[in-house]
């Protein structure tokens, strides 16, 4: 968690710097080009990493087959991305997309030499190693992007940073390869790997197509500057996952898999994940809704004022986000990747249709409302499958919400009263947030302890583990 948060601070700092060095149009060009690359990356993996992590007995043959499949798919996709650079530039009506995609295609020829090692490290719970690799690689990538941006390379600075990060990741994974981990080139045994990975990969691909397709629709129907604002808003929304969820994503699937043979234990694990996530999500998104103007100004600068309403709109989806955050891992753990596939198909098809129609008819703000609606569609489908497959009593989810309500009030009422009093009226946005954030945190902590929320047990355990025993 520590390494993850240090990396997050690094990413936020670079985002704040680059938001001032690059224009919304330049951010939009990179977002449009990267939407193509992001789709290709999903085809490259198609669930191979998840296969390696969940497989109980990894043999030399299985690892080698996975490596061979990775080489084949990744190199082919690198050629595809390079070839599609010109058509993509025509589609987006932006010549700069061509050179951007041609440069980013290099990553596909590099990645296979580190992906297998990183998956095995995660499987072995060597998170201190993977986190260190990710942080150092991120530092190299961010540094490269900022330095080249200051030299006037425009949106291409992000591509240079991406390649530098990828090269660093592979080099460090080779150095950190576990003793005895060997793999070669073979397709023997690849059939069983493909059978599992194809279903999981299909769901991942559809999800990414939904995200990248949304960006492509906004760029094509409304324009590149508008896509820049749109992507800033969705990026701000994703801060919650990066701040609170990123550090635990690696252990969710093993946690659910541990309880797969005990339905009651699995239900309890899922409810615990919702309980704990609600405790942070509701206060976070409520604070974001209350102080969107100040936060957008601090993070990105005055030129991103258009993104304020977009951030407010999508923040509403944050209140049902805890319900669906870990739903894919839950169904994969019980060997029902088909449920994940069904959720992904229905959610992303409706998202693309809604966003396309809204953007075409009413513009940018309507497109963001449509995107927000897709989260609620996913929540409804997920609840149906939770009840059908896991026999989960949905009343338990309502009880989770009731337990989170005092935390929401504790985190929002004190800063709201402080703001209405006028005590901060003469302060800059930065100093307002600096003054209000601790007040919100103290109110949240007081409500957590006074209301005896389940997460307070985790705090007590952490304190006891940190504090030396008096004995």
N, C-alpha and C positions, 0 to 999 in steps of 0.2 A: 504493500500500500504506500509506503514511504517513497519508493522509487517511482511509483505511478503518479503520485501527486507532484513530485519534483518535475517529472516529465510534463505534467499538465501545466504547471506554472511556466515551463519553458515554451510550450506550445501557445499559451495565452499571450506571453510576452511577444513572441514572434508574430502572432496574429495582429496584435496591436501595432507593431512596427510596420508590418507589411500593409495593413489597412491604410496607413498614412503615406506609404511609398507608392502604392498601386491605386489606380482609379477603379471605380465600380465596373467600368467596361473591361478593364484588364482582368479583374477577378472573374467577371462573367465569361471571358474567353477561356480562361483556364478551367473553370467549372464545366463549361460545355465540352471541352476536349477530354477532361478527366472522366466525364460521365461515360464516354466510350471505353476508356481504359478500365474503369471500375467494373463494367459488365464483363470485359474480357478476363479480368482477374477471377471472377466467380467461375467461369468456365475452366480456368486453369486449375483451380483447387477441386471443384465439384465434390466436396465432402471428404477428401482424402485425409486431411488432418484430423477430422472427427473420427474417421475410421481407425487411424493409428492410436488415438487417445482411448477409444472405448474397447479396442481389441485386447482380450485378456492375455493371449499368448502371442507375442510378437516374435517371429522367427526371421532368420536371415532372408529366407525366400520371400516372406510377406513384405518386409521392409524394402527389399530390392525391387519387388514388383511395383510397390507404391512409388519408389523413386523413378522407375522407368516410365510409369504412367505420367508422373509429374513432368519429366523431361519432354515426353512426346507432346502432351497438351500445351505446356508452357511455350515451347519453341514454335509450335504451329500457330498459337495465338499471337506470339510476337510478330510473326510474318503477316498474319491477318491484320493486326493493328497498323503495321507499317503500310500495308497495301490499301487499307481503308482511309488513310489519312487525307488523301485528296477528295474522295467522295464526301467525307465528313465535313471538310471545309466548305464544300459546295452546299451541303445540307444546312449548315449553320450560317451560310452566307458570310463567312469570316475566313479570309485566307490564312490568318495566323494559326488556325487550328491544325493545318497540315504539318508545319514544321514542329509544332508542339507534340502531336501524336507520333511522328517519326522518332522524335527524341525519347519519348516515354516508352516506346516499344523496346528499348534496350533492356529495361528492367525484366522483361519476360525471359530473356536469355541468361539472366543472372540468378534469379530467385530459386530455381530448383536445387542449387547447390547448398542452400541453407535451410529450406523448408522442412525437410525430413528430420534433421537434427533438432530444430526448434519444437517440432511436434512431440518427439520422444522426450525432450526435456520437460515439456508440460505434463506429459503422461507420468513422468517420474516425480512430479511435484517440485521440480527444481526451479521454483519461481524466482528465487534470488538471482539465478543465472539469466533466465529469460528477461527479467526486468532490467538487469544491468545492461544486457545487450541492447534492449529496446531503447533505453535511455541514452546510451552512448551514440547509437545510430541516429536517434532523433536529434541529438545535439549537433552531430555532423551535418545532418540534413538541414536543420534550421539555420545553422551558421552559414552554410553554403547559399541558402535562399536569400538571407538578409544581405550578405556581402555582395552577391551578384545583383540584387535589386538596387543597392546603393550605387552600383556601377552603371545603372541605366538599362538593364536587360529586360525590364518590364515583366510581363507574365511568364516569360521563359525562366525567370529565376526560380519559380516553383518546380519546374521540371528538373533543373540542375540540382536542386535540393533533394528531390525524390530519388534521383539516380545515386547521389552521394550517400543517402540514407540506406538504400538497397545494397550498395557495395559494402558499406560498413557492417550491415546486418549479416551478410554472408561471411565476410572475413572473420567476424567475431564468433559466429556459430561454428566455423571450422576449428577455431582455437578451443572452444568450449565443448567440443564433441565428447560425449561420455565414453569412458574407456570400454572397449569391446564392441562399440557400435560400428558395424560394418554393413555395407550394402553395395550391390553391383547393378548390372543391367540384366533384367530378365522379365519375361511376361508370364512365367509359370506361376499359377495361383492368382492371376489378376482378375479372373472371373468373379470370385467371391468378393474381392475388394470392390469391384465395379458395381456389383449388385447392391451393396449397402450404400456406397457413396453416391450412386446415381439419384436415388430418391432424395437424400439429404441435399445433394448438390442442386437438384432441380428446384427445391424450395429456396435455397440460397440465391440461385440465379434469378428466379422470378422476383424475389424481394429486391435484388439489386437493380433489375430491369425497371421495377416500379419506381425506385428512387432516382436512378439516372434518367429514366424516361420522363419523369416529372420535370427534371431540370431541362431536358431537351425540349419539352413542350413549351415551357416558359420562355426559353431562349428563342424558339422559332416563332411562337405566336405573339409574344409581347416585346422581346428584345434583350440584348446582352446586358445593358445597364440594369434592367429590371431583374434579370437572373442574378446579377451580383447582389442586389438587395435581398432577393428571395433566398439565396444560399447563405447569406449572413444571418438571416432569421432562423433558418433550419439549423445552422451551425450553433447559434446561441441556445436553441432548444436542446441540442444534443449535449450541451455542457453538463447537464445532470448525469447522463450516462457516463461521461468522461470523469466527472468529479466523484460520484458516489458508487458507480456500478463497475467501471472499468477494472478496478483492482480485484473484484471477486468473480468476474465472468469465467475465469479459468477453473474455478472450483465448483460451479453450479452443476454442470453435467455429472461429474463424479459424485456429488452429493445426492442428486436424484437417483443416479444409477445404484447407489448403495442401498436405497430403500425400495427398489423396484419390485421385490418379491413380497413386500408387506404394504398392502394398500393403505392401511391407516397411517403407517409411518410416512409413506410418500405424500399423502394428503397433508399431514402435519408439516412436512418439510416445505411444501408449496405454500401453505398458509403462512408459515414463518417468513418465507421470502417476501410475500405480499405485505405482511405486517411491518417488517423492517424497512422495506422500500417506501411504503406509505409515510412512515415516520419522517423521512427526509424529502420525499417528492412533494408533498403538499405544501410544507413551508417554503421550499425552494421556489416552486412555480408561483405561489402566492406573492412572495417577495419580488419575483421577476415581473409579475403583473403590476404591482404597485409602483415600482420604480424603474419601469422600462426605459424611459427617456434618459435617466441618469446613467443607467448601466450601458446602454448602447453608445452614449456619448463617451463614456470612460473607455469602453473596449475598442471602439472603432473610429471615433471622431465625429465631428459635426456633419461631414459629407454623407453620413449614413442615416440621416433623419427619416428617410422614407421607410427604413426597415423597422421603425418603432411599432407602428400599427401591426405589421406582419408578425413581430415577436409576440405582441399581446395576444394575437389571434391563436397562434399555434401553442402558446403556453397553456391554453385551456385544455389541450389534449394531455398535458402533464398530469392532470388529476386522475386519469384512468390508465396512465402508463404503467404503474406498478403491476396491474393485473396481467399485462401482456409481455412484460420484459423478459421473463424466463419461460414463456410458454413453449417455445421451440425445444429447449433443452429438456423440458418435462416430458414431452411426447417422444422424443428420441430416446430418453432413458427407459421408457417402457416399451421400446421396440415398435413404436407407432409413428415412424417418420412420414407415413401417408397422411396423418392428421396435420402435421406441419405443412405438408405440401398443399393440402386442401385450404388451410388458412391463408397461405401465401398466395395461392391462385385467386381466391375470392377477394382478398383485401387489395391486392395490387391491381387486379383488373378494374375494380370499382374506383380505385384511386386515380388511375390513368384516365378513365372515362370522365370522372368528375372534374379533375383538374383541367383536362383539355376543353371541356364544354364551358367551364367557368372562365378560363382564361380567354377563350374566344369571344364569349358573350359580354363579360363584365370587367376583365382585366386582372391586374396583379393581386389586389386585395381579395377578390373573389376566388382566385386560384388558391390562395392560402387558406381560406375558409374550407374549400373542397379538400385540401390536404388534411386539415384538422379533422374533418368528418370521417376520413378513412381510418383514423385511430379508433373511433367509436365503432365502426363497422367490424374491425378486427376484434375488439373487446366483446361484442355480441356473439360473434362466431366462436370465439375462444370459450366463452361461458357455456355455450351449447355443447361443445365437445368435452369440456371438463365434466359436465354432468353426465354425458353419455358414456365416455370412456373410463373416467375415474370415479364415477358415482359421487362426485363432490357436491355437498350441500352448499348451494350458492349463498345461503344465509350466513355462512362462515365469512364470506367476503364482505358482507354488510357489517359484520361485527368488527372486521379489520378496519373498515372506514370509521366506525364509531370510536374505536380506540385511537385513531389518528386525529380526530377532530380537536381534542384539547391541545395537541401539539401545533395544529394549524392556527388556532386562536392565540396561543402563547407566543408564536413567532411573528404574528402580524399585528396584534392589537397594540403592544408597547411602541413599535416604531410608527404606527399610524397616529397614535395620540401625540407622539413627539413631533411628528410632521405638522399635524393640525394646530399645534400650539404656536407655530411660527418661529420656534427656536432656531431652525435651520434655514430660514428663508434667505439669509444673506450669504450662505455658504455656497461654494462651487459644488458641482455634482460629485466630484471625487470626495470632498470632505463630508458631504451629506451621507454618502454610502459608508464611508469610514466610521461615521458616528452611528449610523442606523444598524449596520450589520451586527456589531456586538450586542446591541440591545435586543435584536431579534434572536440571536443565539442564546442569550441568557434567558429570555422568555420561553424559548423552546425547551431548554434544559430543565427549567423549573417545572414546566408542564409535564415533561417526560417523567421526572421523579415523583411529582405530586400525584400524577395520574397512574403511576405504576404501570406504565406501558411495558410490554414484553421486552423491548430493546433495553430498558433500564437494567435488566438482568445481565445483559452483555456488558454494560458499563461497569456494573459491580464486579463481574468476573475479571474484566480488564484491569480494574484498579487493584484487585487482590493479587493479580499476577505481577503487576508492576511494583507495588509497594512491598518492601521487605517485611517479613513476619516479625512481630515483636518477640516471639518465642526465640 
